[in-house]
Amino acid sequence: MLAGFFWRIIYAGDAFVPAGGGDLSAFLYPNFVFAASSLKQGILPLWNPYLYGGSPFAADIQSGLFYPINLLVFYLLPEITYQTMEFLAILHFYIAGVAMYSCLRFLRTTEGRHVGRAGALTGAVAYMLSDVFIVHLGHLNMIAVAAWLPLIFLFFQRGLVDRKARMGALAGIFLGVALLAGHIQPFLYILLCLALYFVFHLVAELRSGPRPLTAIWRLLAVFAVFAVVAVGVSAIQLIPSFELSHLSVRAKITYATSVQYSLTPAHLVSLFVPGFFGRGPEAYWGPWMRTEMGYAGVLTLVAGLVAVVLRRRRETFFFLALAVVGLSLALGGHSLTQGWLFLLGGGFDMVRAPARFLFLFDFALAALAGLGVDRLLWPLTHDERASLRGIAKYLNLFAVAVAAGALPSFLYLLIQSTTTGGPIMARLAGIVEGLTLLILLFAGCIALLWARIKDWAAPAFLGVLAVVWIAFDLMTTGFNVEVATSDPTVNFRHPGVINFLKQDQSLYRLDSVTDVWDVWQPSTTLLSDVPDIWGIWNPMLNADLDNYWAKLGGRSNALYDLMNAKYVVGHKGVPLDKKKFELVYDDDPQVSVFRNNKALPRAFAVYNAAPVASKDEAFAAIHDKAFDPAHKVLVEGGQPLSSDLPMSNVDFSQYSLNHMALKASVSAPAYLVLSEIYDEGWKAWVDGQPQKILRADYLFRAIPLSPGDHEVRLVYDPPSFRKGATISGLTWLGLIGALGVSVARRRRGQVA
C-alpha cells in the first residue's frame, strides 16, 4: 500500500519531498550526513564546529544520534543521500501502521476479546495516512516519534490492566526509543496521553468496587517500572538535551509565542474536507501556513461514531475523551486548555504550534475507527440495528445538506469560469472538489452501513470493503500533498564556492547574508566541512548567540569581526561595506564571495583585560563604542590586565570535533581568547595542568596564561553526557539481566 501511495517518490525518480514540506532537506539531511561521516571516522560528534559558531550536536535532541534505526543507517550505508532521508520517512509510515495494527489487535478490551483483523487494519491505515504523517512527511524526527505511540500505549495499557511489570518495562523501552528519534513535541504529547490513561484507569478501578490496597500498589509499581525504564533508556539523550534546552532560545517563551500556529475554529471544516483551504504548502490559502488539519478519513469519523454508539466500554470512552482533549489543545489560543499546560510547564512551556496536538486526536480517532469497524462486524441485536439505522439516516441528512451547499457554489463556479480566473476561482474550485469528494465518501460509508444492517454481504467481506474504502479515501486525498518535482538539495551545490573556500587553510568562519538563502542553503557548510557563524534556524540555538547577533548593529561592527567571519556569501551586488569587504570570488552564477579584511583570528592572545561580574555586565560593556576586542577582553570572574602590548597570534596544532590543541607564546600575563562559543562542557589544560575556561566578551572563551611558551589543550567532555550514557548503559544491562533471569526461570520450569 505504501509503495503505491509514494509511487512518485519511490519509482518516478523526478519527485521529492519538497523543501517547504519540513526540515528534511535544510536541517535533517546535513545533520545526518555529518553524523554518519563522524561515526565512520570513529568520532562521536558531541560538538559541531561547523554551525552556529560551534554548538553541541549530540545534546541537540533533533540530531537523532542515538536512535537505533538512525545508527544502523549511519553505519551500514556507504553514503547518506536525500533519497535515504525520504526512505527513512516512508519507513516510519510503515512502522506507524504496524504499531497501530498491533495496538488494536492486542489491546486488552473489557469484552475480553481481541479486535479483529479488519478493525485493526482500518485503524492502522487511518493512523499512518492521517494528516499528522502526511503533512509532516518532511519532519522525519517528528513522525519517527509519533510512529511508536501505538506500541507504547499497547504495552502501557496491558501493563496496567494485567498488572504486569514486564509490560510496563516494554512500554518504557519503546518510549525511550521514541525520544531518541529526535523530537520533543510529540514525545510530550505521548507523555500526556499516558498520564491521562493512567489517571483514567486508576479512577475506573477505584469506581468498579472495593479493591485491596495491594492492587493499587501494583498499578503504581507498573507505572514506576515504566518510568524508570523510559528515563534510563533515553537518559543518554534526555539529560544532555534537558541541559541544552535551558540555554536555548526556547528556554523562555511567552504564552503568545507558545500559541503561534494554533488550529482555528475555521479549520475544523478540514476534518471533513481536507482540501477546503488547499492541500500542500503552495496551494494552501487558509489562516495558517501549513495544511495540518487532522484529517483521518470520512470512514474513520463514521466508524468512530459507531464505536461510541455500539461499543460503550472503558476503552471507547478513553479514546473519545483523548480525541476531545487533543482537539481542544490543538485550538491553542482559541481554547483554555493549552494555557493550563503552558502554566504546568514540564516542557509544554517551551514548545509552540499547538495545532500539532492533532497527533493525539488522530491517534484516538484511528483507534475508535478500528473499534467501530470491529464492532460493526459482530452479530447485531435488534436494538443495535435500529441504532445503525439512526446513524445512517443522520448521515444521509448530512450528505444532502452538504450537496445543497455545494450546488450553488458549483453553479457560480460554472458561470464565472468563462469570464474570471485567478486564485479566487482556483480556491472555489478546490472547495467544490472537496465537497463533491466528501459526498462520494459519505455515500460509500452509508452504503456500507446499510449493507451491514440488511445483511446484504457477509461481515468478513464488509470488513475488507471498510479497509479498502479508508485506504481509497486517504490515498486519494493525500498522495500528492507533500511531493515536488524540483530537487530540494540543489541549493547545497556550489562546488566552485566550496573549492575556493577550501583553498584557504587557515581557521575561519563563513557568513551567508540572509537574503541569499533562496539559492544558498544555510547549512551548506556542514556538508562541506567549512565552519559557519550561523546555519538553519534551530529552536535549540544558543540564546546568547541569538542575542549577540540580534544586537550586533551590522557587519561593520568590530563585534562581527570577533566572530572570525572571514568570508561572506551573498547575492550578486549585495550591499556591504566596501572599505571592509573585498570581492574575492564571482564565478558562481548565483552568489559571490567577499573577504572580511578585518576579521579576527580564531584564537589570539591579549594583554589588556577587565573583569566583569556577570553576562549582563559584559553585554553592556562590549557595546561601548570604545571597546576594541582585538586589544581588550572582558572576562567573567577573571583578573584585570593592563599591558599595552599588541595582540599576539596563536597557532593551532590540532582542531577536531571534540578536541583542539594550541601553542601560545606570550611575553607578559595574557588571556588566550578563542572565538568559540562558551560552553561549560569544554575543559582546558595548560602545559598539562587543568585550567578553568572563563566566559569572555559575553559569548566566547578565554584562558589565562602566564609569560612564556605554552601548550594548551581543550576537550569537550560534558558531564551531562557522561551521566546520561552511564545511566542508559546500566539500564540496558539491567534489562538484559532481567531477561536472562526470566528465560532461565522458564527453562527450569519446563525441566521440572
N, C-alpha and C positions, 0 to 999 in steps of 0.2 A: 504493500500500500504506500509506504513512504517513498519507495523508489519511483512509483508513479506520480506521487504528489510533487516530488522535487526533480522531475524528469529534466527540466531545463538546466538546472544546476549540475546534475549528475551526468547527463548524456549530451546535452546540446553543445557544450564547450564554449558558448558565447554568452552565457548568462551567469550572473554573480549575485551574491548578497550585496546590496548596494552600500556605498559609503555612508549614506544618510540613514541607513537602517540599523544603526547601533555602533558599537565600539569595535566590531570585528576587524576592520581594516586599519583604522587610525590608531587604535590603542592596543588591542589584544595581539594582533599579528606581530608587531615589532617586539612586544614583550615575550611572546612565545619563542621567536627566533633567538632573542638574546638569552633566554633561559636555557634552551636546548644547546646552543653553542657553548655556553659556560659549563654546563654539566658534562658535556662530552670532552671538555678540556680538563675535567677533574676539579672544577672550581664550583663551589656552592655560592651562587650570586647573592650574598647577603646585602651587598651595596651595589648600586647602579651609578657609575661615574659619568654616564653619557647624557642624562636628562636632569633638568631642574637644578643644575649646578652641582649634581651629586645628591643622591637620595637613597633611603632604604628601599631595597627591592623585595627581599623575601618577606619583610614585615608588612608590605602592602598586600592586603588580602586579595586584591584583584590579580595578583601575579599568578595565582593558582599553582604555585611552585610545588606544593606537596600533595596535590590531588592525584590519586593513583593513576587515573586514566591519562592525565597530562604527563606524568612521569614516564609511562610506557611510550607515549608518543615522542617525548623528548629523547629517550634513549634508543628506541628501536628504529625510528625513521631517519634516513640519511639526511633529509632536508625538510624543514618546515616551510611549506608554501601556503599561499592563501587558500588553495583548494583543500589543504589539510584542515584549516580552520573551518571551512564550510562543512566538511565531512564530520568534524567533531560536533558541530551544531546539530547536524542531522542525526548523528548517533544519539544525542540526548533526547531528541524527539522519540526515538525508538525506546530508550530507557524509560522515558516517562510513560509510554504506552504499556510496556511490560510491567512496570511498577504499579500502574493503576489497575491493570488486569489482575495482578496478584493480590492487590489490596482488596478488591471487591470479591475475588474468588475465594479468599480465605479469611475474610472478615468474620469475626465471631458475632453472629446475629442473635437476636433474642428468640427467634424461632428455632434456633439450634440447627440450622441447615445452611449450606454454603450457597452463595449467589451462583446461578448457572452461567454457562459459558457465554450465552447471548447477552445477558445483562452485563457481565464483566467486560466483554468486548465493546459493548456500547459505551460504557463509561471510559474505557481506555482510549477509544477513538475520540470521544468528546474532550477528554483532557489533553491529549497530546497535540490535537489540532485546534485547540481553543486559542483565543486571541492572545493569551499570556505567552504562548510559544510562537505563534505566527508573527506577532508584532516584534517580539524580542529575538527573532532569529539571529540578528547581529549582536545581541548581548549574550554571547556564549556562556560567560560565567553565571549570568542570571538564570538562564534556562537550565544550566547544569545543576544548580542548587534546587530549583523548582522540580526537576525531574525526579528527585529522590523522596519528595514529600509522601507519596502514597505508601512506599515501603516503610518509611519511618512511622507513619500513622498506624499501619497494619501491626507492626511489632509492638508499638506502644499500646495500642488498644488490646491486643492479645495478652500483653503482659499484665495489664490492669484487670481485664475480665477473668483471665485464668490464674491471676496472682502468681505469675512465674517470673522470677528474676532474670532468667536467661533470655526471655523475650524482651524485657526491659533493656538488657545489655545489647541485644541486636539492634533495638531502636537507637540506642546511644551510639553504636558503631556507625550506623548509616547517617545519623545526624552529624556526627563528627566528620565523616567523609564529605557530606554535603557542604559543610562550612569550608573545607579545604578547596572546594570547587571555585570559590573566589568571589562571592558577592554577599555583603552583609544584609541587604534589604530583604530578599526572600528568606534568608536564614532567620531573621527576626520574625517574619510572618509565620514561619513554621513553629517557632517557639510559642508564639501567641496561640496558634491552633492547638498545640499540645497542652498548653496551660488551660485553655478553655475546656478541652476534653477532660482533663484531669479533674477540674472542678465539677464539670457536668456529671462525670461518672461517680465521683465521691458523693455528691448530693443525691444522685439516683440510688446509690447503695444505701445511704442513710435513710432515705424515704421508703425503701422497699420493705422495711421491717427491722426489728431488733437485730443487731449484728454484734458479735463478740468484739471486744476491743482488739483482739489479736488480728482479726480480719482487716481492720483499718490500718493497723501497723504493717500488715503485709503489703497493702496498697502503697503506703509510704515507703516501704523498703524497695518495692519495684521502682518507684519513682526515683529514689536515691541512687539505686544501681544505674538506672538510665542516665541520670545527670552526671554521675561520676565518670562513667564510661565516655559520654559525649564530650565532656570537658577534657578528659585525658587524651582521647584520640585526636582532638583538634587543638590541643594546647600548643603544639609546635607552631601553629598559625595564630591561634586565638590570643595568646599572651603578647607576642610582639605587635600584632595588629591593634590590640587594645591600647597599648602604649603609644603607637604611632597615631592613632585616631585623635588622641588628646593633644597632639602637636599640629594637627592638620587644620585646614580652613573649615572643616566640618565640626571642630570641637565646640564651637559656639555659634549656633544659627538661631535666628529669631523664629517665632511662630509663623510670621508672614512668609519667611523663606521655606519653612517646612511644608506649607500647604501649596507651594507652587506646583503646577501641573496636577491639580485636583480634577477629578471627574465632575462635570457639571450636570445638573438635573437634565439639561437638554440632551446629554449624551445617552441617557437611558433608552432613547429610541433605538440606539445601535445594538441593544441586546436582542432586538428582533430584526433590524435591518442594518447589517454591518457596513453597507456601502452608502448609508444615508449621507454621511459627511465626506464620502470619498474613501477609497482604500489605497493605502500606500503613501509614503511621505510626500510625493509630488502632487498627488491628486487631492490630498486632504485639505479641507477648507473650513473645518469647524473651529471651536474656541480653544482647542489645544493642538500643539504641533504634531502630535502622534495620533495613531488610529487605535489606541488601546481602549477597547470598549467592552471587553468581557464577553464577546460573542462566543457561544459554545454550541450553537446549532439550535434550530427550532424544535427538533425532536427531543433534544436534551431538556428543553423547558417543559415540553408536554409530558415526557416520561417522568421528569421530576415531580410534576403535578400529580401524576398517577401514584407515585410513591407516597406523597403526602396524604392522598385521599385513601388509598387502599392498604398502605403498609405503615400503620401508625404504631411504630415501635421506637425504642430508645435511639437507635442509630439514625433513624429517619429524622427525628426531632433535632438531633445534634447537627446533622448536616444542614437542615433547614436553618437552624439558628446561626451556624457558621456562615452560610450564604448571606443572611441578613447582616451579620456583623461585618463581613468582608465588603459588602456593597456600601454599607453606611460609612465605613472607614475610607473607602475609595473616594467618597464625595469630599473628603478633606475639609477645606474651609467652608463648604456648604453643609457641614454636619458637625454636631457637637463632639462626637466620639473621638475623632482624630486628635482634637485638642486635649482630651483626657490622656491619651497615650503620650502626647508630647510632654505633658506635665509629669507623667510617670517616669520618663527618662529611660534608662536601660538601653540606650541606643536609638530608641524611637525619636529622641530629640536631636538626632544627628543626621537624619535622612529626610529627603523631600519626595516629591512625586507620589502623593497618596493614591493616585489612580492605580498604582501597582498592587494595592490591596485586592484588586480584582483577581489576583492569583488565588486567594482563599475562596473567593466567590466561585471561580471556575472549577476549582477542585471540589467544592461542596456540591455544585450543580452537576458535575460529571458523576459524582458518587450517587446522588439522588436519581440521576437518569439510569444508572446501572441497576439500582434497587427497583426503580419503577418498571423497567423492561422485564426484569426477572419476575416481579410480582404479576405482571400482565400475562405471563405465560403459565402461571399456576391455574389449577381448576378454579372456576369462578362460581360464587354463590349468586342467588337471585338478586340480593341487595347490591353486591359488587357490580353486577352487570348494569343495574339501574344507575349506580354512581358513574360508571363509564359512559352511559348514555348521556348523563348530565354534562360530563366533561366534553363529549363530542358535540353536543348541541351548543355549548358556550363557545367552543372553538369555531363552529360554523358561523355563529353570530359575529365573532371577532374577524373572521376572514371576509365576511360580507361587508363589515364596516371598513376594513382596510381597502377592499375593492372599491367601495363607494367613494372613499377619499382619494384613491389613486386615479379614478376615471377622469375627474375634472382636470387633474394635473396632466394626464396623458393627452387630453383633447387640447389643452392650452399649448403643450409642447408641440403637438402636431401642427397647430395653426401658426405658431410663432417660428417654427423651424424653417419655414420658407423665406422669412424676411430677417430673422435675427440669428446671430451666432454668439460666439464669445463664451466666457466662463459661466455666465448665469445659465445659459442653455445646457452646457455640459453638466452643471450641477443638478439641474432639474431632470435631465435625462438619467443621471445616476440614481436619483431618488426614485423615479418611476421604475427603473430597472430593479432596484432593491425591493420596492413594494410588490412588484409583479412576482419576483422570486419568492418573497415571503408568502404570498397567496398560494403559489405552487407547493411550497414546502409544507404549509399548513394543510393543504388538500391531501398530501401524502400521509401526514400524521392522522388526519381524520379518517381516511380510508383504512389505515392500519387499525385504528381503534374499532371501527365498525366491523372489520373482518374478524377481530377477536370477539366482539360482542355477539355476532351472528354465527360464530364458528364456521366461517367460510373457508378457513385453511387451518392446518394443523399448527399448534403452538410452536413447534420447532421451526417450521417454515416461516412463521411470522417473526420469530427471533432472528433468523437470517435476514429477513427483509428490514428489520429495525437497524441492524448493523450496517447493511448496505445503504439505507436511507441517510443515516447520520454521516456516513463516510461521503456520500454524494453531496450532502449539504456543505460540510466543512471543506471538502476538497474543491468544490465549485467556487465557494466564496473566498477561499484563502490561497489558492495555488500561485497566484501572480502578485501577491501583496508586496513581498519583500524580495523582488527579483529585478535586476537591472541588466542592461546589455553592455554597459561600459565597465571596464576593469577598474575597480576602486583602488588598486595599488599603483596605478600609472604615475601618480604624483610622488611616489617614492623614487622614481627612476630619473636621476640626474647624474649619470656617470661622469660627465665632464667636470661638473662642480666637485663631486666627491674626489676624483683623481687629483684635481688641483689642490684641494684642501689637504689631502694626504701627503702631498709633496713637502708640506711644512712639518718637520719632525719635532718641533717644539710642542710643549704642552699649552694648549689654548682652548678656548670655547667659541662656539658659533652662536650667533643670534639671528633669528629669522623674523623679519618685520611681519606683524600680524596679518596685514592685508595681502601677503604673498601666499597665504595658506590655501588659496584656491588652486594653486599649481605646485605647491611645495608642502608635503605632509610634515607637520611639526615634529613628528617622531622619526623623520628620515635618518637622523644621525645615529639613532640606536641600531639601525640596520647596517651602518657603515663604520661603527666604532669611532665616531667623531663626537666629542663632548659638546653639549649644548647647554646654554643657560636656562632654557625653557623646555617645552615639549607640549604634547596634547594636554588639554585640561584634565586634571585629576583631582577628585574630591579629597584624596589623601595628600595633596600638595602641602608642603610645609607652610604654615601660616605666617611665619616670619619672612620667608622668601616672598610670599604674596604681598605682604605689607611693604617690604623693602622696594619691590618693583612698582607697586602702586604709587608710592611717594617719591619715586626716583627723580622725577622732574625732567625726563628726556635723556636721550643718548649723548648729549653734550656734557652731561654732569660727570664729575670725577668719580662718583659712586658707581656709575656704569662701568668705568674703566677697571674698578676694583673687582668686578665680576669676571675678569680675564676674558672678556668678549673681544677677541682679536679680529674676527670676521663677521660680516653681516650679509645675509642673503635677502634680497628684495626684488621687487618688480623692476623692470627697466625704467630708469628715471626716477626711482623712489627718492623723495626729498630727504637728504641727510646733510649734516654739517660738513661742507666741502673742505674746511680747514682741518678736519679731524679724520674724515673717512675718504679713502682713496679707492677708486675703481681699479680692481686688480684682475677680474675675470668677467668676460662678457660674451663668451662663446655659446652659452646656453640660450636657446631660442626664447625662453620664458623668464629667466631670472638672471640677475647679476650678483657678483660677489664684491664686497667692499672690505678694505682693511682698515681697522681702527688703529691709527698710528700712536695712540696714547694708551692703549690697553696695558694694564699692569700684568706682570708675570704671575704664574700660578702660585709661586712661593717666592718670598723675599724677606730680607731682614731690615728692620727699622730700629733706630736708636732713640727715638722720642716716643714716649708713651704716657698716657694719662689714665688713671684708674677710674672706673665708673661703678656705681653701686647696683645698677640694675639694667635690664634690657631697655626699659623706657628711657632711662637717662642717656644710654648710649644712642638710642634712636634720635633723640633730640639733638645730641651733640654732633652726630655725623652730618646733620643738615645745617649746621652752622657754615656760613659762606667761607669762613677762614679755614675750615678743616680740609687738610690735604692727606688722603690716605697713603700717598707714596712716601710721606715723611713722618707721619704720626699715626699711632694706633691707639684706639680706646679699648682697654681690657677690663673685663668684668672680674673684679677680685684680684687684679694684678698689682704690681709695684710700679711707681712712676719712674720714668727715664727722661732725661733732659738733654741728651747729647745732640749736637748739630750735624753729626756725621750723615752723609747721604745714604740712601737706600742701598743695600748690598744684594747682589743676585745670589740665588741658591740653586744648586744643581740636584735634580732627581736622579738617583741611581736605579730606582725601581718604581713603577707605578702600575698597579693591577687593581682588580675589583675591590678586594678587601684588604689590600696591603700597599703601603708606599714607604720608600726609603729615600733620605736626602742627605747631602753633605753640605754643611754650612761652615763658613769661616768668618768670624766676627771679631773686630778689633776692640770692642767695648761691650758692656752689658747691652743686650738687644732682645728683641722679640722676633721669632720666626713667625711671619704672617702667612697663612695659607688661604688662598681664595677657594676654600672648600666649606660647604655648609656645615655649621656646627651641629654635632650630634653626640650625645653622651655615650653612644656605643663605641666611639673611637677611643683607643688607648695609645699612649705615646711612651717611647723610651729614648732618652738622650744618652749616648755613649753607654748603652746597656742598662741605665738606671731609669726606673719609672718616673715619668714627669707628667704633671697634670696639664691637660689641654684647657686653655681659657677661651671664653667667648670673646671674639674680637670684632670691633666695628659693627656691633649688633647681630650680624649674621654669620660671621666667619670664625676661623680658629687662629689661636696664637699660642706659641710655646716659648717660655723664657729660656734664653741662652746666656751663658757666661762667656767672657772673652776667650777666643781660641778656636780650634778646629773641632767639629762635632759631627757625629753620625746620628741621625735622627730616624727612628722607625715608628710608623703608625700602623695599627692593625684595627680593623673593625670587628669587634667581638662583643656584641650587645648582650648583657646578662639576661635580658628578656628572652632572647632566642635560646640560650643555653638552658634556661629554666624550662621553657616550653618543650624543647627537644627531650630533655630528661624525663619530664612528666609523660610525654607521649610514648617514649621508649619503654618506660616502666609499665605504662598501661597496656601496651601491646604484649609485653612479656607476661603480665598478669592474665590477660585474656587467653594467650596461648597455653599458659599453665593450667588455667581453669578448664579449657577444652581438653587438655591431656588427662586431667583428673577425671572428667566426665566420661571420656572414652574408656579409660581404664576401669572405672566402676561398671560400665555397661558390659565390658568383656568378662569381668569377674562374675557379674550376674548371669551371663549366658552360660559360663562354665559351670556355675553352681546348679 
